[in-house]
Amino acid sequence: MFPPESSSVSDAYHHKYAGKTLLLKVSGKTLLSEAMPDLIQDIQALAREHIRFIVVCGAGEQNTQFFKEHLARTGQPWVEPKRVAGRRVTSEQQLLHGVLPAHQSIQTQLRQWLPQASIFTPKQLHCRHLTELGFVGEPESVEGLQQSPVIVIPSVGSDGQSLLNVNADDTARVIVQQEDPAINEAIFVTETGGVLHKGRVASLLWKEDIADDGTHAFIDVTGGGGGMQKKLREARQMLDYLAKVVITGVAGVRQEIERILGSGTLVVSRASVVCEPPPQDASDEAIFDALYQKNVLSGHFRDRSTAELRELKKHVHLLKVSNSVLGAFALIPRGGSWTEFATMCSDYNGTGIGDAILQEAQKRAKNIFAFASSPESAALFARNLFENLGPVSALQKEHPAFFDCLPCVAQYDVKKRDPCFCTWHKEEAPSRT
């Protein structure tokens, strides 16, 4: 289903994630899916790479299934449970004959799947009893999160007196807020495989485009019972405590960790994006190399010799959120005060990442020029206050000064391609928020 990434990239990400803790929220419906055993295998494989998992399990489907069976045996009609803010109102009968049997069944299943994991008991999930909703708990803290490389938390907690039905999204949020252990990222597993926009999974969303209620400025997430809207609301709240949230499918969890671009939706805050100069370690270099080669194969970049590429890497910057690389670019000194903006690359194209990359470059140079090889890139430069001086082939006649001060312009082989030449001057640029 997913094209394989090079082993050097997966190894690089194993290095970046080693020792990190990931929170994985899985619905009861996902636990029942045929793909769940594959996800279990992925968790086990990644745990061997010293990546810790806290798996928070929902149980809505199982609760309904067990309670319907009880009602059928006792000749009682099924009535759809009421929900308040995503929480299922739970009577004592529903607790005894739906929630608790489902909890026991899930525990048994998970012990078989993950024998090395710590399966938490309700006493470790400390809750406040929401009596207005029946036997429902609002989680306040989780005890013992440091005790095992793989921890599983089912959806039954306790207030010290009663066992209580707990919404898994609430549990996930409280774990993130506890900040012990520090969660590197939260992953929501969903049937859609991510946030859908015009029938396709959106690869990157910015927190700033998500409202407090989970609605999105450009994508309608209110359909399907509001499930995706609730996830975006939870993601927005979590991003106050961690750098990134991923929404993906069962088969996409491992890809989110081992690939430059996963198969789902990455949700981040613009404020969490950092820009680092030349790759800091071998893992960063391996990821840049993969991005660079993709662009060479697509014809977007020219293929450089080993020596040229080594020289280029001295001027590369990486755009990152925590241990995820969002994109890269180079700022190459070209004489005087001029700097060439080159090799802009990202797998998150079409998300506004191009603007973020270009604006980071503008913070670091005084006079910038760039070769815009497509109408899309020319539009990106124009949007960020660059002046388009026309094709390189016409520069000698129209703007001869560039041939005097920039040999790379005069030496450009316009027979292979003839991009537009775009320039930006810091002192002329108005301030931007």
C-alpha positions as CSV (number, residue, x, y, z in Angstrom):
1,M,0.0,0.0,0.0
2,F,2.8,2.4,0.9
3,P,5.9,2.8,-1.3
4,P,8.9,1.7,0.8
5,E,11.2,4.4,2.2
6,S,14.9,3.7,2.1
7,S,16.3,1.8,5.0
8,S,18.5,4.8,5.8
9,V,15.4,6.9,6.4
10,S,13.7,4.4,8.7
11,D,16.9,3.9,10.6
12,A,17.2,7.7,10.9
13,Y,13.7,7.9,12.4
14,H,14.4,5.0,14.7
15,H,17.3,7.0,16.1
16,K,15.2,10.1,16.4
17,Y,12.3,8.3,18.2
18,A,14.5,6.1,20.5
19,G,13.6,6.7,24.1
20,K,10.5,8.8,23.2
21,T,7.0,8.1,24.4
22,L,4.1,8.0,22.0
23,L,0.4,8.1,23.0
24,L,-1.7,6.0,20.7
25,K,-5.5,6.3,21.0
26,V,-7.4,3.4,19.5
27,S,-11.2,3.2,19.3
28,G,-13.2,0.1,20.3
29,K,-14.2,-0.2,16.6
30,T,-10.5,-0.3,15.7
31,L,-9.8,-3.1,18.2
32,L,-12.4,-5.2,16.4
33,S,-11.0,-4.6,13.0
34,E,-9.2,-7.2,10.9
35,A,-6.2,-4.9,10.7
36,M,-5.6,-4.7,14.4
37,P,-3.2,-7.7,14.6
38,D,-1.0,-5.8,12.1
39,L,-1.0,-2.8,14.3
40,I,0.0,-4.9,17.3
41,Q,2.9,-6.3,15.3
42,D,4.0,-2.7,14.4
43,I,3.9,-1.7,18.0
44,Q,6.0,-4.7,19.0
45,A,8.5,-4.0,16.2
46,L,8.8,-0.3,17.1
47,A,9.1,-1.1,20.8
48,R,12.2,-3.2,19.9
49,E,13.6,0.1,18.6
50,H,13.3,1.5,22.1
51,I,10.1,3.5,21.3
52,R,7.6,3.6,24.2
53,F,3.9,3.3,23.7
54,I,1.0,4.3,25.9
55,V,-2.1,2.8,24.2
56,V,-5.4,4.3,25.2
57,C,-8.3,2.0,24.2
58,G,-11.9,3.0,23.6
59,A,-14.7,0.5,24.0
60,G,-17.9,2.0,22.6
61,E,-18.5,-0.8,20.1
62,Q,-17.9,-3.5,22.7
63,N,-20.1,-1.7,25.3
64,T,-23.0,-1.6,22.8
65,Q,-22.4,-5.2,21.7
66,F,-22.5,-6.7,25.2
67,F,-25.4,-4.6,26.4
68,K,-27.5,-5.5,23.4
69,E,-26.8,-9.2,24.0
70,H,-27.9,-8.7,27.6
71,L,-31.1,-6.9,26.6
72,A,-31.9,-9.7,24.0
73,R,-31.5,-12.4,26.7
74,T,-33.8,-10.6,29.1
75,G,-36.4,-9.5,26.5
76,Q,-35.7,-5.8,26.9
77,P,-35.7,-3.3,24.0
78,W,-32.6,-1.5,22.9
79,V,-32.6,2.3,23.2
80,E,-29.8,4.4,21.8
81,P,-27.8,5.9,24.8
82,K,-27.7,9.6,25.2
83,R,-24.4,11.4,24.8
84,V,-23.3,14.6,26.4
85,A,-20.1,16.3,25.1
86,G,-19.0,13.0,23.6
87,R,-19.6,11.0,26.8
88,R,-22.1,8.2,26.9
89,V,-24.7,8.5,29.7
90,T,-24.3,5.2,31.6
91,S,-26.9,3.6,33.9
92,E,-26.0,1.0,36.5
93,Q,-27.5,-1.7,34.2
94,Q,-25.4,-0.5,31.3
95,L,-22.3,-0.5,33.5
96,L,-22.9,-4.0,34.8
97,H,-24.0,-5.7,31.6
98,G,-22.2,-3.6,28.9
99,V,-19.2,-1.6,30.1
100,L,-17.7,-4.1,32.6
101,P,-18.1,-7.3,30.4
102,A,-16.6,-5.3,27.4
103,H,-13.7,-4.1,29.7
104,Q,-12.9,-7.7,30.7
105,S,-13.1,-8.9,27.1
106,I,-10.7,-6.2,25.9
107,Q,-8.3,-6.9,28.7
108,T,-8.2,-10.6,27.9
109,Q,-7.7,-9.9,24.2
110,L,-4.8,-7.4,24.9
111,R,-3.0,-9.8,27.2
112,Q,-3.0,-12.3,24.4
113,W,-1.8,-9.8,21.8
114,L,0.7,-7.9,24.0
115,P,2.0,-10.3,26.7
116,Q,4.9,-7.9,27.5
117,A,2.6,-4.9,28.1
118,S,1.3,-3.5,31.4
119,I,-2.5,-3.7,31.2
120,F,-3.8,-1.1,33.6
121,T,-6.5,-1.7,36.1
122,P,-9.4,0.8,36.8
123,K,-7.8,1.8,40.1
124,Q,-4.8,3.3,38.2
125,L,-7.2,5.6,36.2
126,H,-8.3,8.1,38.9
127,C,-11.6,9.8,38.1
128,R,-14.1,12.3,39.3
129,H,-17.6,10.8,39.3
130,L,-19.9,12.7,36.9
131,T,-23.1,11.7,38.7
132,E,-25.3,13.7,36.4
133,L,-24.2,11.2,33.6
134,G,-24.7,8.1,35.7
135,F,-21.7,5.9,36.1
136,V,-19.3,8.0,34.1
137,G,-15.9,9.3,35.2
138,E,-13.9,12.3,34.2
139,P,-10.2,11.2,34.4
140,E,-8.0,13.4,36.6
141,S,-4.7,11.4,36.6
142,V,-3.2,8.1,35.6
143,E,-0.9,6.2,38.0
144,G,2.2,4.3,37.0
145,L,2.9,5.6,33.4
146,Q,6.6,5.0,33.8
147,Q,6.5,1.3,34.6
148,S,6.7,-0.4,31.2
149,P,7.8,0.1,27.6
150,V,4.3,-0.7,26.4
151,I,1.3,0.4,28.6
152,V,-2.4,-0.2,27.7
153,I,-5.2,1.8,29.4
154,P,-8.7,0.5,28.9
155,S,-11.8,2.7,29.3
156,V,-12.8,1.9,32.9
157,G,-11.7,4.0,35.8
158,S,-12.5,4.6,39.5
159,D,-13.2,7.3,41.9
160,G,-12.1,5.1,44.8
161,Q,-15.7,3.8,45.4
162,S,-17.3,3.0,42.0
163,L,-16.1,1.7,38.7
164,L,-16.8,4.2,36.0
165,N,-17.2,4.4,32.2
166,V,-14.5,6.7,30.8
167,N,-14.2,8.3,27.4
168,A,-10.8,7.4,25.8
169,D,-10.3,10.8,24.4
170,D,-10.6,12.3,27.9
171,T,-8.0,9.8,29.2
172,A,-5.6,10.6,26.3
173,R,-5.9,14.4,27.0
174,V,-5.2,13.9,30.7
175,I,-2.1,11.8,30.0
176,V,-0.7,14.5,27.8
177,Q,-1.5,17.2,30.4
178,Q,0.3,15.2,33.2
179,E,3.6,15.7,31.4
180,D,5.1,12.7,33.2
181,P,6.2,11.0,31.1
182,A,6.6,13.7,28.5
183,I,4.7,12.6,25.4
184,N,6.5,13.1,22.1
185,E,3.4,13.0,20.0
186,A,-0.2,11.7,20.1
187,I,-1.6,9.5,17.4
188,F,-5.3,9.1,16.8
189,V,-6.3,6.0,14.8
190,T,-9.3,6.5,12.6
191,E,-11.1,4.6,9.9
192,T,-10.7,7.5,7.4
193,G,-6.9,7.4,7.7
194,G,-6.7,11.1,8.5
195,V,-8.7,14.4,7.9
196,L,-10.3,14.2,4.5
197,H,-10.4,17.3,2.3
198,K,-12.1,17.0,-1.1
199,G,-11.8,13.2,-0.9
200,R,-8.1,13.1,0.0
201,V,-6.2,13.0,3.3
202,A,-4.8,16.4,4.2
203,S,-1.2,15.8,5.0
204,L,-0.6,18.8,7.3
205,L,-2.9,21.1,9.3
206,W,-2.0,24.1,11.4
207,K,-3.4,24.5,14.9
208,E,-4.0,28.1,14.1
209,D,-6.7,27.1,11.5
210,I,-8.6,25.0,14.1
211,A,-11.3,26.8,16.2
212,D,-11.9,26.0,19.9
213,D,-14.8,23.7,18.9
214,G,-12.7,21.7,16.5
215,T,-14.1,23.2,13.3
216,H,-11.5,24.0,10.6
217,A,-11.2,27.3,8.7
218,F,-10.9,25.6,5.3
219,I,-12.1,22.0,5.7
220,D,-15.6,20.8,6.7
221,V,-15.1,18.3,9.5
222,T,-18.7,18.5,10.9
223,G,-20.1,15.5,9.1
224,G,-20.1,11.8,10.2
225,G,-21.5,12.5,13.6
226,G,-18.8,15.1,14.4
227,G,-16.2,12.5,15.2
228,M,-13.4,14.2,13.3
229,Q,-14.4,17.6,14.7
230,K,-14.0,16.1,18.2
231,K,-10.5,14.8,17.3
232,L,-9.4,18.2,16.0
233,R,-10.8,19.8,19.2
234,E,-8.7,17.3,21.2
235,A,-5.7,17.8,19.0
236,R,-5.9,21.6,19.4
237,Q,-6.0,21.2,23.2
238,M,-3.1,18.7,23.3
239,L,-0.9,21.0,21.2
240,D,-0.7,23.3,24.3
241,Y,1.4,20.5,25.9
242,L,3.1,18.7,23.0
243,A,4.5,19.5,19.6
244,K,2.5,17.3,17.2
245,V,-0.6,15.2,16.9
246,V,-1.2,12.7,14.1
247,I,-4.5,11.4,12.8
248,T,-4.0,8.3,10.7
249,G,-5.4,4.8,10.0
250,V,-4.5,1.4,11.5
251,A,-2.0,0.6,8.7
252,G,-0.5,4.1,8.9
253,V,0.9,4.2,12.4
254,R,4.3,2.7,11.5
255,Q,4.5,4.9,8.4
256,E,4.0,8.0,10.6
257,I,7.2,7.1,12.5
258,E,9.4,5.6,9.8
259,R,8.7,7.8,6.7
260,I,9.4,11.5,5.9
261,L,5.7,11.9,5.0
262,G,3.3,9.5,6.7
263,S,0.0,8.4,5.3
264,G,-2.2,10.5,7.7
265,T,-2.7,14.0,8.8
266,L,0.0,15.8,10.9
267,V,-1.4,18.6,13.1
268,V,1.1,21.2,14.4
269,S,1.3,24.7,15.7
270,R,3.3,27.3,13.6
271,A,4.9,28.4,16.8
272,S,6.4,24.8,17.2
273,V,8.2,25.0,13.9
274,V,12.0,25.5,14.3
275,C,14.6,26.1,11.6
276,E,18.0,24.5,12.1
277,P,21.2,25.2,10.0
278,P,23.1,22.4,8.4
279,P,22.0,18.9,9.4
280,Q,23.0,18.4,13.0
281,D,23.5,14.6,12.9
282,A,23.6,11.6,10.5
283,S,19.8,11.1,10.9
284,D,19.0,14.6,9.7
285,E,21.5,14.2,6.8
286,A,19.9,10.9,5.7
287,I,16.4,12.6,5.7
288,F,17.7,15.5,3.7
289,D,19.4,13.2,1.2
290,A,16.1,11.4,0.7
291,L,14.2,14.6,0.1
292,Y,16.9,15.8,-2.3
293,Q,17.0,12.6,-4.3
294,K,13.2,12.6,-4.7
295,N,13.4,16.1,-6.3
296,V,16.3,15.0,-8.5
297,L,14.2,12.0,-9.8
298,S,11.2,14.2,-10.4
299,G,13.3,16.7,-12.4
300,H,12.8,19.6,-9.9
301,F,16.5,19.6,-8.9
302,R,19.5,19.1,-11.1
303,D,21.7,16.2,-10.1
304,R,24.9,17.4,-8.4
305,S,28.2,15.7,-8.1
306,T,29.3,14.3,-4.8
307,A,31.5,17.3,-4.2
308,E,28.8,19.8,-5.2
309,L,26.3,18.1,-2.9
310,R,28.8,18.1,0.0
311,E,29.3,21.8,-0.6
312,L,25.5,22.4,-0.8
313,K,24.9,20.7,2.6
314,K,27.0,23.3,4.3
315,H,24.2,25.8,3.6
316,V,21.2,23.6,4.2
317,H,18.5,24.5,6.7
318,L,15.9,22.1,8.0
319,L,12.3,23.0,9.1
320,K,11.3,20.7,11.9
321,V,8.7,20.1,14.5
322,S,10.2,18.1,17.3
323,N,11.8,15.1,15.5
324,S,9.7,15.5,12.3
325,V,11.3,17.2,9.3
326,L,8.8,19.3,7.4
327,G,11.1,20.6,4.7
328,A,14.5,21.9,3.7
329,F,16.2,24.7,1.8
330,A,19.7,26.1,1.2
331,L,21.0,29.6,1.4
332,I,24.1,29.8,-0.7
333,P,26.4,32.9,-0.5
334,R,27.0,34.2,-4.1
335,G,29.2,37.2,-3.6
336,G,28.6,40.6,-2.0
337,S,25.4,40.7,-0.1
338,W,23.6,38.3,-2.4
339,T,22.4,34.8,-1.3
340,E,20.8,32.2,-3.5
341,F,17.7,30.5,-2.1
342,A,17.9,26.9,-3.5
343,T,16.7,23.3,-3.2
344,M,13.5,24.1,-1.4
345,C,11.9,20.7,-0.8
346,S,9.1,19.2,1.3
347,D,6.7,16.3,1.1
348,Y,4.0,18.6,2.6
349,N,3.4,20.7,-0.6
350,G,0.1,22.4,-0.8
351,T,-0.2,23.0,2.9
352,G,1.3,26.4,3.2
353,I,4.7,24.9,4.0
354,G,6.3,26.7,1.1
355,D,5.4,30.0,2.6
356,A,6.8,28.9,6.0
357,I,10.1,27.8,4.4
358,L,10.5,31.0,2.4
359,Q,9.8,33.2,5.4
360,E,12.4,31.4,7.5
361,A,14.9,32.0,4.7
362,Q,14.0,35.7,4.7
363,K,14.9,35.9,8.4
364,R,18.4,34.8,7.6
365,A,19.5,36.7,4.6
366,K,19.6,40.3,3.3
367,N,19.4,40.1,-0.4
368,I,18.0,36.9,-1.9
369,F,17.6,35.6,-5.4
370,A,15.9,32.4,-6.6
371,F,15.2,30.5,-9.8
372,A,11.5,29.8,-10.1
373,S,11.2,26.8,-12.4
374,S,7.4,26.6,-12.4
375,P,4.3,29.0,-12.3
376,E,3.5,27.6,-8.8
377,S,7.0,28.5,-7.4
378,A,6.9,31.9,-9.1
379,A,3.5,32.5,-7.4
380,L,5.0,31.4,-4.1
381,F,7.8,33.9,-4.4
382,A,5.5,36.7,-5.5
383,R,3.2,36.0,-2.5
384,N,6.2,36.5,-0.3
385,L,7.3,39.9,-1.7
386,F,9.8,38.7,-4.3
387,E,10.0,40.6,-7.6
388,N,9.9,38.5,-10.7
389,L,12.5,39.9,-13.2
390,G,11.5,37.5,-16.0
391,P,13.3,34.5,-17.6
392,V,17.0,34.1,-17.1
393,S,17.5,34.2,-20.9
394,A,16.3,37.8,-20.9
395,L,18.3,39.1,-17.9
396,Q,21.4,40.0,-19.9
397,K,19.4,42.5,-21.9
398,E,16.9,43.6,-19.3
399,H,19.0,43.5,-16.1
400,P,22.7,43.3,-17.1
401,A,24.0,44.2,-13.6
402,F,23.3,40.6,-12.4
403,F,25.7,39.2,-15.0
404,D,28.4,41.4,-13.5
405,C,28.0,40.5,-9.9
406,L,26.6,37.0,-10.1
407,P,28.6,34.5,-12.2
408,C,26.1,31.7,-11.5
409,V,23.5,33.7,-13.4
410,A,25.7,34.2,-16.4
411,Q,26.7,30.6,-16.4
412,Y,23.1,29.3,-16.2
413,D,22.3,26.8,-19.0
414,V,19.0,28.2,-20.3
415,K,18.9,25.5,-23.0
416,K,18.0,22.9,-20.4
417,R,15.5,25.1,-18.7
418,D,14.8,28.8,-18.5
419,P,13.3,29.7,-15.1
420,C,12.2,33.1,-13.9
421,F,14.7,35.1,-11.8
422,C,13.2,36.4,-8.6
423,T,14.8,38.8,-6.1
424,W,14.0,40.0,-2.6
425,H,15.6,42.9,-0.6
426,K,15.2,42.9,3.1
427,E,15.4,46.7,3.6
428,E,12.4,47.1,1.2
429,A,10.2,44.5,2.7
430,P,7.3,45.8,4.9
431,S,6.9,44.1,8.3
432,R,4.6,41.1,8.4
433,T,2.8,39.4,11.2
